[in-house]
Amino acid sequence: MTTFPKRFQNQLAFVLRHRPYSETSLLVDLFTEKSGRITAIAKGARRLKSSYRGVLLPFQSLAVLFSGKGDVKTLTGAEPV
């Protein structure tokens, strides 16, 4: 497993739902094994060439990488498991 700086968290998660946030971003509700339910912003997820397209689907099992201190985290990576 790769080590990341302390401000990043790498966890397994399920996508509960997603909804548009801005012109190119999505708000994604995730259920993680360590943090429970979190909300994260996936910046650029609605762009045609986004690496998140086809990954952030409801009930999809993912390995996610996110950061942030507040209620809404920033999603920095997601891969299907």
PyMOL commands that set and color helices and strands:
alter all, ss='L'
color gray80, all
select strands_A, chain A and resi 8-20+26-32+36-42+61-67+72-80
alter strands_A, ss='S'
color yellow, strands_A
deselect
rebuild
show_as cartoon
